[in-house]
């Protein structure tokens, strides 16, 4: 124990000596600094030396505060580093998604619930709306213009020549005369038959009255057209001349027509052989050209009105066949045939008027120029009844707007 205390006293003495030496060295250093440094106003070097321990103590006290500030700076730097890392990873993910989308290997992004519904409710851009509205308006204008263009009445004259197969039309007479009037706005097709012996003025014969059938022999289709126009007080827009040969050729050109017979009778063929064709009322027939001609020209057991009705049935059957999808391929050939062989002269507007009337399932009305058969100078004529003829002219009259006045 004495040795321990003696060793401890020696250590304490040694530390005291080291402290005294260090204080002595500091005093000498302070004296040197005092001798070398300029004097400050109001304070001496000794005062600064005396204040030095207090400064050291304050610095020692401020050390924990500096350490806390350093920790704060370190934590802030860590936050900044983590945020930067996240931003960089997000940027890299977006860049990879863009590259994948360009290469066509992107996966459809997961949409939140209700996002699809919100996308559906997004308004259409104004430019697309304007384009659609303009397109719809343009189409409506086209439809309206087409309806107006094709809604004007169209009067069509059918002249059936009595020229036999192989005979020339020149010098022949009109075997049948029918006027078809198409009125689209009234949804009406009116067929007026004119008996061949109707007594009326013939313009190409200086207004001389004669049977209207002779007009074709005097001046052909033009003379017949003017005679019909004067009789009915109607302007004829177009015409067609049908002979036995051309009638048969037209029906064969389109592959025949389907008809239900409205009467029971027998009829000769185009060459004059009797009873070559038989028809039974209510029975449907697929008729070629020769059979359709025999059906439409029969008159011995019927009247001119009945024959005109059958001719109208054949014409309607031709139109119905051409309007079916299976008959569309026959339209160019039929049109070419009628222009070349039947002197058809129909404008595009007139074709639209007739087609519009047929497409609207227009009501069909049949009229006839009524007359009284009397003998004059040994020849029978059909003298038109003035009252009935006046009423017929009124029925065929149309308004400025293209509708029938009698509707």
C-alpha positions in Angstrom: 0.0 0.0 0.0 2.8 2.4 0.8 4.5 1.5 -2.5 1.1 2.2 -4.3 0.7 5.6 -2.6 4.4 6.5 -3.3 4.0 5.6 -6.9 0.8 7.6 -7.1 2.5 10.6 -5.5 5.3 10.4 -8.0 2.8 10.4 -10.9 1.0 13.3 -9.5 4.2 15.2 -9.0 5.2 14.4 -12.6 1.8 15.7 -13.9 2.1 18.9 -11.9 5.5 19.5 -13.3 4.3 18.9 -16.8 1.4 21.4 -16.2 3.8 24.0 -14.8 6.1 23.6 -17.8 3.2 23.8 -20.2 1.9 27.0 -18.4 5.3 28.4 -18.4 5.6 27.7 -22.2 2.2 29.3 -22.8 3.2 32.4 -20.8 6.4 32.7 -22.8 4.5 32.3 -26.0 2.0 34.9 -24.9 4.7 37.3 -23.9 6.3 36.9 -27.3 2.9 37.5 -29.1 2.4 40.5 -26.9 5.8 41.9 -27.8 5.3 41.2 -31.5 1.6 42.2 -31.9 0.4 45.8 -32.1 -1.5 47.1 -29.2 -5.3 47.1 -29.5 -7.3 50.1 -28.3 -9.0 49.6 -25.0 -7.6 46.0 -24.4 -4.2 44.7 -23.5 -2.6 41.4 -24.4 -2.8 40.3 -20.8 -6.5 40.9 -20.9 -6.8 38.8 -24.1 -4.8 36.1 -22.4 -7.1 36.2 -19.4 -10.1 36.0 -21.7 -8.7 33.0 -23.5 -9.9 30.3 -21.0 -13.4 31.7 -21.1 -13.4 31.5 -25.0 -12.1 27.9 -24.7 -14.9 27.1 -22.3 -17.5 28.7 -24.6 -16.2 26.7 -27.6 -16.3 23.6 -25.4 -20.0 24.4 -24.6 -20.9 25.0 -28.3 -19.4 21.7 -29.4 -22.6 19.7 -28.8 -24.7 22.3 -30.8 -22.2 21.9 -33.7 -22.5 18.2 -33.6 -26.3 18.4 -33.7 -26.1 20.7 -36.7 -23.8 18.3 -38.4 -26.2 15.5 -37.8 -29.0 17.6 -39.3 -26.9 18.3 -42.4 -26.1 14.7 -42.7 -29.8 13.7 -42.5 -30.8 16.4 -45.0 -28.1 15.1 -47.4 -29.4 11.6 -47.0 -33.0 12.8 -47.9 -31.7 14.6 -50.9 -29.8 11.5 -52.1 -32.8 9.3 -51.6 -35.1 11.7 -53.5 -32.6 11.9 -56.3 -32.4 8.2 -56.5 -36.2 7.8 -56.7 -36.4 10.5 -59.5 -33.6 8.7 -61.5 -35.4 5.4 -61.2 -38.7 6.8 -62.3 -37.0 8.5 -65.3 -35.4 5.2 -66.2 -38.7 3.3 -66.0 -40.4 5.8 -68.2 -37.6 5.7 -70.7 -37.8 1.9 -70.8 -41.6 2.0 -71.3 -41.3 4.4 -74.2 -38.7 2.2 -75.9 -40.9 -0.9 -75.4 -44.0 0.9 -76.7 -42.1 1.9 -79.9 -41.0 -1.7 -80.4 -44.6 -2.9 -79.9 -44.0 -4.8 -76.8 -45.7 -2.6 -74.3 -48.1 -3.9 -71.9 -51.4 -2.1 -71.5 -51.1 0.1 -68.5 -53.3 -0.8 -65.6 -56.2 1.6 -65.5 -57.9 2.6 -62.3 -61.5 1.7 -61.6 -63.8 4.0 -63.5 -61.0 5.3 -65.9 -62.6 3.5 -68.9 -65.9 5.2 -68.2 -64.2 8.5 -67.9 -62.5 8.0 -71.2 -65.8 7.1 -72.9 -67.3 10.4 -71.6 -64.6 12.5 -73.0 -66.0 15.0 -75.5 -65.3 14.6 -79.2 -62.9 17.3 -80.5 -64.5 20.3 -82.1 -62.7 19.7 -85.4 -64.1 16.2 -85.7 -67.6 17.5 -84.8 -67.4 20.2 -87.4 -66.2 17.8 -90.1 -69.0 15.3 -89.3 -71.7 18.0 -89.3 -70.4 19.4 -92.6 -70.4 15.9 -94.2 -73.9 15.2 -93.0 -75.1 18.5 -94.2 -73.5 17.9 -97.6 -75.1 14.5 -98.0 -78.5 16.0 -97.0 -78.1 18.6 -99.7 -77.2 16.0 -102.3 -80.2 13.9 -101.4 -82.5 17.0 -101.5 -81.0 18.1 -104.8 -81.5 14.6 -106.3 -85.1 14.5 -105.1 -85.8 17.9 -106.5 -84.0 17.1 -109.7 -85.9 13.8 -110.2 -89.3 14.9 -108.9 -90.6 16.7 -112.0 -93.4 14.8 -113.8 -92.4 12.8 -116.8 -94.8 11.9 -119.7 -93.8 9.0 -121.9 -95.4 7.8 -125.1 -95.3 4.2 -126.1 -96.0 3.6 -129.8 -96.6 0.0 -130.9 -96.2 -0.6 -134.6 -98.2 -3.2 -136.5 -95.2 -4.0 -138.7 -94.8 -7.8 -138.8 -91.5 -9.5 -138.2 -89.0 -8.6 -141.0 -91.2 -5.6 -142.2 -90.0 -2.0 -142.2 -91.5 0.5 -139.8 -91.9 3.0 -142.7 -95.5 3.1 -143.8 -96.8 1.0 -140.9 -99.5 2.1 -138.5 -99.6 2.4 -134.8 -101.2 -0.8 -133.4 -101.4 0.6 -129.9 -100.8 4.0 -128.2 -100.3 4.4 -124.5 -99.2 7.5 -122.5 -97.4 6.9 -119.2 -97.2 9.8 -116.8 -94.8 9.5 -113.8 -95.6 11.9 -111.0 -93.1 11.2 -108.1 -94.4 13.8 -105.6 -97.9 12.5 -105.9 -96.7 8.9 -105.9 -98.7 8.2 -109.0 -98.2 6.5 -112.3 -101.0 7.2 -114.8 -101.5 5.1 -117.9 -103.8 6.4 -120.6 -104.7 4.2 -123.6 -105.8 5.7 -126.8 -107.9 3.6 -129.2 -106.2 3.3 -132.6 -109.4 4.5 -134.4 -109.8 7.7 -132.3 -110.8 10.6 -134.6 -108.5 13.6 -134.0 -106.6 16.3 -136.0 -103.3 15.2 -137.6 -100.8 18.1 -137.5 -98.5 16.7 -140.2 -101.6 16.5 -142.5 -102.4 20.3 -142.1 -104.7 19.6 -139.2 -106.9 17.2 -141.1 -108.9 14.9 -138.8 -108.3 11.2 -139.2 -107.8 8.0 -137.3 -104.8 8.6 -134.9 -103.3 5.3 -136.1 -102.7 6.9 -139.5 -100.4 9.5 -138.0 -97.6 7.1 -137.8 -98.0 6.1 -141.5 -98.1 9.8 -142.5 -95.2 11.1 -140.5 -93.8 8.4 -138.2 -93.2 8.9 -134.5 -93.0 12.8 -134.6 -96.4 13.1 -136.3 -97.9 10.6 -133.8 -96.4 12.5 -130.9 -97.9 15.8 -131.9 -101.3 14.2 -132.5 -101.3 12.6 -129.0 -100.1 15.9 -127.4 -102.9 17.8 -129.1 -105.6 15.2 -128.1 -104.6 15.1 -124.4 -103.4 18.7 -124.1 -100.2 17.3 -122.6 -96.6 17.9 -123.5 -94.9 14.6 -124.4 -91.4 14.4 -122.9 -90.1 11.3 -124.5 -91.2 8.4 -126.7 -90.3 4.8 -127.7 -91.3 2.9 -130.8 -91.9 -0.9 -130.4 -92.2 -3.3 -133.2 -92.9 -7.0 -133.0 -89.2 -7.8 -133.6 -87.9 -5.2 -131.1 -90.5 -6.2 -128.4 -89.4 -9.9 -128.7 -85.8 -8.9 -128.7 -86.1 -6.8 -125.6 -87.8 -9.5 -123.5 -85.2 -12.0 -124.7 -82.4 -9.6 -123.9 -83.3 -9.5 -120.2 -84.0 -13.2 -120.0 -87.8 -13.2 -120.0 -90.4 -11.9 -117.5 -92.7 -13.4 -114.9 -96.4 -12.6 -115.3 -99.7 -13.7 -113.9 -102.4 -13.8 -116.6 -105.4 -11.5 -116.0 -107.5 -13.4 -118.6 -108.2 -16.7 -120.3 -107.7 -16.7 -124.0 -105.6 -18.0 -126.9 -103.5 -15.9 -129.3 -101.6 -16.4 -132.5 -97.9 -15.9 -132.8 -96.0 -13.1 -134.5 -96.1 -14.9 -137.9 -99.9 -15.2 -137.8 -100.4 -18.8 -136.8 -103.6 -19.1 -134.8 -103.8 -20.4 -131.2 -100.1 -20.8 -130.7 -100.3 -19.6 -127.1 -102.9 -20.2 -124.4 -103.3 -18.3 -121.1 -105.4 -19.1 -118.1 -106.6 -16.4 -115.7 -104.7 -16.4 -112.4 -101.8 -18.6 -113.6 -98.2 -17.4 -113.5 -96.1 -17.8 -116.6 -92.4 -17.2 -117.3 -92.7 -15.6 -120.8 -90.1 -15.2 -123.4 -90.3 -12.5 -126.1 -92.8 -14.2 -128.4 -95.1 -15.3 -125.6 -95.1 -11.9 -124.0 -96.0 -10.3 -127.4 -98.9 -12.7 -127.9 -100.1 -11.9 -124.4 -99.9 -8.1 -124.8 -101.4 -7.8 -128.3 -104.6 -9.9 -127.8 -107.7 -7.9 -128.5 -110.3 -10.2 -130.1 -112.1 -11.3 -126.9 -111.3 -8.0 -125.0 -111.4 -4.3 -125.4 -108.6 -1.8 -126.2 -108.5 -0.9 -122.5 -107.9 -4.5 -121.5 -105.1 -4.8 -124.1 -103.5 -1.5 -122.9 -103.6 -2.9 -119.3 -101.8 -6.1 -120.4 -99.2 -4.0 -122.2 -98.8 -2.0 -119.0 -98.3 -5.3 -117.1 -95.6 -6.4 -119.5 -93.8 -3.0 -119.2 -94.1 -3.2 -115.4 -92.7 -6.7 -115.4 -89.7 -5.5 -117.4 -89.1 -2.6 -114.9 -89.5 -4.9 -111.9 -87.1 -7.4 -113.4 -84.4 -4.7 -114.0 -84.8 -3.3 -110.5 -84.1 -6.6 -108.8 -80.5 -7.3 -107.8 -80.5 -10.3 -110.1 -81.5 -8.0 -113.0 -79.0 -5.2 -112.5 -76.6 -6.8 -114.9 -79.2 -6.6 -117.6 -79.7 -2.8 -117.4 -76.8 -1.7 -119.7 -77.8 -4.2 -122.4 -81.5 -3.3 -122.2 -80.8 0.4 -122.3 -78.4 0.0 -125.3 -81.0 -2.2 -127.1 -83.9 0.2 -126.6 -81.8 3.1 -127.9 -80.6 1.2 -131.0 -83.8 -0.7 -131.8 -86.6 1.3 -130.3 -85.4 4.9 -130.8 -85.5 5.5 -127.1 -84.8 9.1 -126.2 -84.8 9.6 -122.5 -82.6 12.0 -120.5 -81.0 11.3 -117.2 -83.5 13.4 -115.3 -86.4 11.6 -116.9 -84.9 8.3 -116.0 -84.5 9.5 -112.4 -88.2 10.6 -112.4 -89.4 7.2 -113.6 -87.1 5.3 -111.3 -88.1 7.4 -108.3 -91.8 6.8 -109.1 -91.3 3.0 -109.3 -89.1 3.0 -106.2 -91.9 4.8 -104.2 -94.4 2.0 -105.1 -96.6 4.6 -106.7 -100.3 4.0 -107.2 -101.2 3.0 -110.7 -104.2 4.5 -112.4 -105.6 3.5 -115.8 -107.5 5.8 -118.1 -108.9 5.6 -121.6 -110.0 8.1 -124.2 -113.7 7.2 -124.3 -115.4 7.5 -127.6 -118.5 6.6 -129.6 -118.0 4.3 -132.6 -119.8 5.6 -135.6 -119.6 5.1 -139.3 -118.6 8.1 -141.5 -118.3 7.7 -145.3 -118.4 4.0 -144.8 -115.5 3.9 -142.3 -115.8 3.4 -138.6 -114.3 6.0 -136.3 -114.2 6.4 -132.5 -115.4 10.0 -131.8 -114.1 11.2 -128.4 -116.7 12.3 -125.8 -116.1 15.9 -125.1 -117.1 15.9 -121.5 -115.0 12.8 -120.6 -112.1 14.1 -122.6 -112.1 17.4 -120.7 -112.2 15.5 -117.4 -109.3 13.3 -118.5 -107.2 16.3 -119.4 -107.8 17.7 -116.0 -106.7 14.5 -114.3 -103.4 14.6 -116.3 -102.7 18.2 -115.5 -100.0 19.0 -112.9 -99.2 22.0 -110.7 -96.1 24.2 -110.8 -94.6 22.1 -108.0 -94.9 18.9 -109.9 -98.0 17.4 -108.3 -101.4 16.5 -109.7 -103.9 19.3 -109.6 -106.8 16.8 -109.0 -105.2 15.4 -105.8 
